[in-house]
Amino acid sequence: MKIDPKTLAQHWVHAHEEDSTSGRVYRPKSFAMPPSRGRTAFELASDGSYVEHGPGPTDRRLQKAGGRWRLKGQELTLIDEAGAERRSKVVEISSDRLVLAKA
């Protein structure tokens, strides 16, 4: 599967209702999802930067971390400001759905 980095470069929100035993499902921020407390999200920018979002103490979404991202084949790597890397395999990608393999 060839992945266009432009398709990845958007704000993705975890749609935990759609998760399977093998994958975590993300939808674009604009996607109509049912209400849920504590959704996590990340935003991949076309310049190679990323920002993570998560629930804050009052359930409002807060920016949690950031750094750089890269794509090599099907492997998405998030590199935080300290240089720590997290890798995920992209199982499925379209303009309105991203599935990352569970570790």
N, C-alpha and C positions, 0 to 999 in steps of 0.2 A: 504494500500500500504506500503510495506517494502522498505525503502531507504537504499542503501549501501553508507556509508559515503565516500568510495573511489571514487564513481562516482561523488560526489559533489566536491571533492578536485581537482579543476582545475581553470583556469582563464576563467571567464564568462563575455561576452560582451553583453550589452543590444541590442537586435534586435527589436527596436521599431516598425519596419514595420510589425512585426508579432504579436504585442500586440492585445489583445481583450478587451472587456469592463470589463472582470473579471480577466485577468491575464497579467503579464509582462513576456516577453519571452527573454531568454538569450541563447547565443550560445557560444561554445568554441572559444578562441582567434584564433585558426587555421581555423575556419569556414569562407568560402568565402562569405562575405556580401557585398552589394553594398556600395559605398562610402557614408559617412554621417558625418556631422560636429557634434561634441559634444556628441559622444557616451560615456556613463558611463560604468564602468566595476568593477568587484571585483574578487579577487583571494583568494580562500579558500585553505590553505595549509593542508597537511595531519597531521601536528603537532598541529592543532587547531588554528593557527593564520590566520588572514586575512588582506588584504590590499585593499583599494578602489582606483579607478582611475577615473579621470574625465577630462574634457577639461580645458586647461590652457588659459591664456590670448592670446597666439599665436596659439590656436587650437591644440597644441600638448598635448598629454595625460600626465597628471601629477599624481603622487601619492598623494592622498588627506587625507586618514586616515587609521588607522589600529587598530588591537585589537585581540580579540579571537572570535571564533565561536563554536557553538555546535548544535547538532541535537537531538531532542527528538521527536520520532514519526515522524510526518510530519512537525514539527515546526523547522525552521531554525532561530537561534538567533545569531545576531551579537552584540558583547559587545565591545564598544570602550574603549580607554585607561582611560577615566574618569568613566567607569562603567555603562554608559547609554546603555540600551538594545533596539534593534529593532528586532521585530519578524515578520516572514513571513511564510505563509503556503506553502509548496511545493505541487503543484497541479500535476505536471508531471516532470519526470526526466528520461533521457537516457544519453548515452555518448555524444550526440551532441545537446541536447535540455533540457533546464530547464525552467519551468514555475512556477512563484511565484504569489500567489493570490494578487490582488490589495486590499489595505486596505479599 
